């Protein structure tokens, strides 16, 4: 009998493949958030800190496969949360 994977594992693989496929676009988004944080630092410091945090998160997605795996696992958990 074939080994069947759970729905959560299938979603995790799908999300991980999407994150790896769109890595270049994620990097561009991180650069844009970083640029926005630099431009709005003096006028809106709270928004600049939020966009800087988002930029760092996106850069960590691009640079670390372990972060991608954790985000994919969390996304699959959220997707399958109410389906039990």
C-alpha positions as CSV (number, residue, x, y, z in Angstrom):
1,X,0.0,0.0,0.0
2,X,1.4,3.4,-0.9
3,X,2.4,5.8,1.8
4,X,-0.2,8.6,2.0
5,X,0.8,12.0,3.1
6,X,-1.5,14.2,5.2
7,X,-3.2,17.3,3.8
8,X,-0.9,19.5,6.0
9,X,2.2,18.0,4.4
10,X,0.9,18.6,0.9
11,X,0.1,22.2,1.7
12,X,3.5,22.7,3.2
13,X,5.2,21.4,0.1
14,X,3.0,23.6,-2.1
15,X,3.8,26.7,0.0
16,X,7.5,26.0,0.1
17,X,7.6,25.6,-3.6
18,X,5.8,28.9,-4.1
19,X,8.2,30.7,-1.8
20,X,11.2,29.3,-3.6
21,X,9.8,30.0,-7.0
22,X,9.0,33.6,-6.2
23,X,12.2,34.3,-4.4
24,X,13.3,37.1,-6.8
25,X,10.0,38.9,-6.4
26,X,10.2,38.6,-2.6
27,X,13.7,40.2,-2.7
28,X,12.4,43.1,-4.8
29,X,9.6,43.6,-2.3
30,X,12.1,43.6,0.5
31,X,14.2,46.2,-1.3
32,X,11.1,48.4,-1.8
33,X,10.1,48.2,1.9
34,X,13.7,49.1,2.8
35,X,13.6,52.1,0.5
36,X,10.3,53.2,1.9
37,X,11.6,52.9,5.4
38,X,14.6,55.0,4.6
39,X,12.5,57.7,2.9
40,X,9.9,58.0,5.6
41,X,12.2,57.7,8.6
42,X,12.0,61.4,9.7
43,X,8.3,62.0,8.9
44,X,6.7,58.8,10.1
45,X,9.1,56.8,12.4
46,X,6.5,54.2,13.4
47,X,5.7,53.4,9.8
48,X,9.4,53.3,9.0
49,X,10.0,50.8,11.7
50,X,7.1,48.6,10.6
51,X,8.3,48.6,7.0
52,X,11.9,48.0,8.1
53,X,10.7,44.9,10.0
54,X,8.8,43.7,7.0
55,X,11.9,44.2,4.8
56,X,14.0,42.2,7.2
57,X,11.5,39.5,7.3
58,X,11.4,39.3,3.5
59,X,15.2,39.3,3.3
60,X,15.3,36.5,5.8
61,X,12.9,34.5,3.5
62,X,15.2,35.1,0.6
63,X,18.4,34.2,2.4
64,X,17.4,31.3,4.7
65,X,15.8,28.1,3.6
66,X,15.1,27.3,7.3
67,X,12.9,30.4,7.6
68,X,11.1,29.5,4.4
69,X,10.4,26.0,5.8
70,X,9.1,27.5,9.1
71,X,6.8,29.9,7.2
72,X,5.6,27.1,5.0
73,X,4.9,24.9,8.0
74,X,3.0,27.8,9.7
75,X,1.0,28.5,6.5
76,X,0.0,24.9,6.1
77,X,-1.0,24.7,9.8
78,X,-3.2,27.8,9.3
79,X,-4.8,26.4,6.1
80,X,-5.6,23.0,7.7
81,X,-6.6,24.4,11.1
82,X,-10.4,24.1,10.8
83,X,-10.4,20.9,8.6
84,X,-9.9,18.3,11.3
